[in-house]
Amino acid sequence: MLLKKRPHAHRSRRWFAGPSLVLAGLLFVSAPPSLSFAEEPALIPDNIIFVTSTGYWEESSDPLNVLDPEAGKTQPAVPATPPAQHGYYKLIAVRQPEGNTHIFLQQIALDANGPRMISSAELDEFSATKIYVTDIRPETSNGVVRQPGLFATVYLKTDPTAMEPETWTVLIDDIGDIKVERETN
């Protein structure tokens, strides 16, 4: 099939916005107030500069079996015990008004209603000196960790003009002991 060329077609060409472009423009102009970026409060406060969720923790639902595996066998049957708590850790770097950074460790439980904070503590090893955090990285970015504990690397400077950051590690072992130390290579 041959297409016929219309006379003067080149003069009558006009730019036409396709339906999707017109629809996008209408949605932008008529966007509800909830999509307004200038009026909404920040989801995360401005002084939170890094948040890293990593690691894994778990508690037994029957503390007697942890201490003595035979204890549960001699006790009368107990009504159903709640399931064991488990969850992950969060490291949060919070910039202070004077410019330095404090780091907090949170223990987050996962339950039927979603994540729930169990505990939060400031890591004094970092707060004792004036530091400037440049990054916090988990041991892996592959998702769920199968082993209990936490390993994260904190990159920081004690002098904001220093070229290279110091490297520190935050380690929580399988029994919950926390260790914060400067990495040595």
ZAMIKE-110547 format. One record per residue (C-alpha): residue number from 1; x, y, z. Coordinates in steps of 0.25 Angstrom, whole numbers, plus 5000, padded with zeros to 4 digits. Layout:
@gunu=NUM px=X py=Y pz=Z
...
//
This chain:
@gunu=1 px=5000 py=5000 pz=5000
@gunu=2 px=5005 py=5014 pz=4996
@gunu=3 px=5004 py=5026 pz=5005
@gunu=4 px=5000 py=5038 pz=4998
@gunu=5 px=5007 py=5051 pz=5002
@gunu=6 px=4997 py=5062 pz=5005
@gunu=7 px=5000 py=5075 pz=4999
@gunu=8 px=5006 py=5086 pz=5009
@gunu=9 px=5007 py=5076 pz=5020
@gunu=10 px=5020 py=5082 pz=5025
@gunu=11 px=5013 py=5095 pz=5028
@gunu=12 px=5001 py=5089 pz=5036
@gunu=13 px=5010 py=5081 pz=5046
@gunu=14 px=5007 py=5085 pz=5060
@gunu=15 px=5013 py=5079 pz=5073
@gunu=16 px=5003 py=5071 pz=5079
@gunu=17 px=5004 py=5066 pz=5094
@gunu=18 px=5000 py=5052 pz=5095
@gunu=19 px=4989 py=5047 pz=5104
@gunu=20 px=4999 py=5043 pz=5115
@gunu=21 px=5005 py=5057 pz=5115
@gunu=22 px=4992 py=5064 pz=5116
@gunu=23 px=4988 py=5055 pz=5127
@gunu=24 px=5001 py=5057 pz=5135
@gunu=25 px=4999 py=5072 pz=5134
@gunu=26 px=4985 py=5071 pz=5139
@gunu=27 px=4989 py=5062 pz=5151
@gunu=28 px=5000 py=5072 pz=5155
@gunu=29 px=4991 py=5084 pz=5154
@gunu=30 px=4980 py=5077 pz=5161
@gunu=31 px=4988 py=5070 pz=5172
@gunu=32 px=4982 py=5069 pz=5185
@gunu=33 px=4988 py=5077 pz=5197
@gunu=34 px=4994 py=5064 pz=5203
@gunu=35 px=5003 py=5063 pz=5191
@gunu=36 px=5008 py=5078 pz=5193
@gunu=37 px=5023 py=5077 pz=5197
@gunu=38 px=5025 py=5091 pz=5203
@gunu=39 px=5014 py=5089 pz=5213
@gunu=40 px=5017 py=5075 pz=5218
@gunu=41 px=5026 py=5073 pz=5231
@gunu=42 px=5038 py=5065 pz=5229
@gunu=43 px=5036 py=5050 pz=5230
@gunu=44 px=5050 py=5049 pz=5237
@gunu=45 px=5055 py=5061 pz=5245
@gunu=46 px=5066 py=5069 pz=5238
@gunu=47 px=5076 py=5066 pz=5249
@gunu=48 px=5076 py=5051 pz=5246
@gunu=49 px=5087 py=5049 pz=5236
@gunu=50 px=5089 py=5034 pz=5235
@gunu=51 px=5080 py=5022 pz=5239
@gunu=52 px=5085 py=5008 pz=5237
@gunu=53 px=5076 py=4996 pz=5240
@gunu=54 px=5084 py=4983 pz=5241
@gunu=55 px=5086 py=4971 pz=5249
@gunu=56 px=5077 py=4961 pz=5256
@gunu=57 px=5073 py=4958 pz=5270
@gunu=58 px=5064 py=4947 pz=5276
@gunu=59 px=5059 py=4944 pz=5290
@gunu=60 px=5054 py=4930 pz=5294
@gunu=61 px=5039 py=4929 pz=5298
@gunu=62 px=5043 py=4920 pz=5309
@gunu=63 px=5055 py=4925 pz=5318
@gunu=64 px=5055 py=4912 pz=5326
@gunu=65 px=5059 py=4904 pz=5314
@gunu=66 px=5071 py=4914 pz=5311
@gunu=67 px=5077 py=4912 pz=5325
@gunu=68 px=5073 py=4897 pz=5327
@gunu=69 px=5068 py=4889 pz=5315
@gunu=70 px=5062 py=4879 pz=5325
@gunu=71 px=5054 py=4889 pz=5333
@gunu=72 px=5043 py=4889 pz=5323
@gunu=73 px=5041 py=4874 pz=5324
@gunu=74 px=5039 py=4873 pz=5339
@gunu=75 px=5029 py=4885 pz=5340
@gunu=76 px=5014 py=4883 pz=5338
@gunu=77 px=5009 py=4887 pz=5324
@gunu=78 px=5008 py=4902 pz=5323
@gunu=79 px=4997 py=4909 pz=5315
@gunu=80 px=5002 py=4913 pz=5301
@gunu=81 px=5014 py=4923 pz=5303
@gunu=82 px=5015 py=4935 pz=5294
@gunu=83 px=5024 py=4933 pz=5282
@gunu=84 px=5039 py=4937 pz=5283
@gunu=85 px=5042 py=4952 pz=5281
@gunu=86 px=5051 py=4955 pz=5269
@gunu=87 px=5055 py=4967 pz=5261
@gunu=88 px=5067 py=4976 pz=5256
@gunu=89 px=5076 py=4987 pz=5261
@gunu=90 px=5076 py=5002 pz=5256
@gunu=91 px=5088 py=5011 pz=5257
@gunu=92 px=5084 py=5026 pz=5256
@gunu=93 px=5094 py=5038 pz=5254
@gunu=94 px=5088 py=5050 pz=5260
@gunu=95 px=5094 py=5064 pz=5257
@gunu=96 px=5095 py=5073 pz=5269
@gunu=97 px=5093 py=5088 pz=5269
@gunu=98 px=5108 py=5090 pz=5271
@gunu=99 px=5110 py=5082 pz=5259
@gunu=100 px=5116 py=5069 pz=5264
@gunu=101 px=5109 py=5056 pz=5264
@gunu=102 px=5103 py=5046 pz=5274
@gunu=103 px=5100 py=5032 pz=5270
@gunu=104 px=5088 py=5024 pz=5276
@gunu=105 px=5086 py=5009 pz=5276
@gunu=106 px=5072 py=5004 pz=5275
@gunu=107 px=5066 py=4990 pz=5277
@gunu=108 px=5054 py=4988 pz=5268
@gunu=109 px=5044 py=4976 pz=5270
@gunu=110 px=5036 py=4971 pz=5259
@gunu=111 px=5022 py=4966 pz=5262
@gunu=112 px=5008 py=4965 pz=5256
@gunu=113 px=5006 py=4980 pz=5257
@gunu=114 px=5019 py=4984 pz=5250
@gunu=115 px=5032 py=4989 pz=5255
@gunu=116 px=5033 py=4993 pz=5270
@gunu=117 px=5044 py=5000 pz=5277
@gunu=118 px=5049 py=4992 pz=5290
@gunu=119 px=5060 py=5000 pz=5294
@gunu=120 px=5069 py=5012 pz=5290
@gunu=121 px=5082 py=5016 pz=5296
@gunu=122 px=5093 py=5026 pz=5292
@gunu=123 px=5107 py=5020 pz=5289
@gunu=124 px=5116 py=5028 pz=5299
@gunu=125 px=5128 py=5024 pz=5292
@gunu=126 px=5124 py=5033 pz=5281
@gunu=127 px=5118 py=5044 pz=5289
@gunu=128 px=5130 py=5045 pz=5298
@gunu=129 px=5138 py=5052 pz=5287
@gunu=130 px=5133 py=5062 pz=5277
@gunu=131 px=5131 py=5054 pz=5264
@gunu=132 px=5126 py=5057 pz=5250
@gunu=133 px=5120 py=5045 pz=5244
@gunu=134 px=5122 py=5043 pz=5229
@gunu=135 px=5115 py=5030 pz=5227
@gunu=136 px=5109 py=5017 pz=5234
@gunu=137 px=5109 py=5004 pz=5226
@gunu=138 px=5104 py=4990 pz=5230
@gunu=139 px=5112 py=4978 pz=5229
@gunu=140 px=5104 py=4974 pz=5217
@gunu=141 px=5093 py=4980 pz=5208
@gunu=142 px=5087 py=4966 pz=5204
@gunu=143 px=5075 py=4968 pz=5214
@gunu=144 px=5072 py=4959 pz=5226
@gunu=145 px=5084 py=4954 pz=5233
@gunu=146 px=5083 py=4939 pz=5238
@gunu=147 px=5092 py=4940 pz=5250
@gunu=148 px=5089 py=4947 pz=5263
@gunu=149 px=5097 py=4960 pz=5265
@gunu=150 px=5101 py=4973 pz=5258
@gunu=151 px=5113 py=4978 pz=5251
@gunu=152 px=5113 py=4992 pz=5245
@gunu=153 px=5124 py=5001 pz=5241
@gunu=154 px=5124 py=5016 pz=5245
@gunu=155 px=5132 py=5026 pz=5237
@gunu=156 px=5135 py=5039 pz=5245
@gunu=157 px=5145 py=5050 pz=5246
@gunu=158 px=5149 py=5057 pz=5259
@gunu=159 px=5154 py=5069 pz=5250
@gunu=160 px=5144 py=5073 pz=5239
@gunu=161 px=5155 py=5078 pz=5230
@gunu=162 px=5162 py=5064 pz=5231
@gunu=163 px=5163 py=5058 pz=5217
@gunu=164 px=5161 py=5043 pz=5221
@gunu=165 px=5151 py=5038 pz=5231
@gunu=166 px=5154 py=5029 pz=5243
@gunu=167 px=5147 py=5015 pz=5243
@gunu=168 px=5140 py=5010 pz=5255
@gunu=169 px=5132 py=4997 pz=5257
@gunu=170 px=5120 py=4994 pz=5265
@gunu=171 px=5118 py=4979 pz=5268
@gunu=172 px=5108 py=4972 pz=5276
@gunu=173 px=5111 py=4958 pz=5278
@gunu=174 px=5100 py=4946 pz=5279
@gunu=175 px=5098 py=4948 pz=5294
@gunu=176 px=5096 py=4963 pz=5292
@gunu=177 px=5109 py=4969 pz=5297
@gunu=178 px=5112 py=4982 pz=5290
@gunu=179 px=5126 py=4986 pz=5286
@gunu=180 px=5130 py=4999 pz=5280
@gunu=181 px=5144 py=5001 pz=5275
@gunu=182 px=5153 py=5008 pz=5265
@gunu=183 px=5157 py=4999 pz=5254
@gunu=184 px=5172 py=4995 pz=5252
@gunu=185 px=5177 py=4990 pz=5239
//
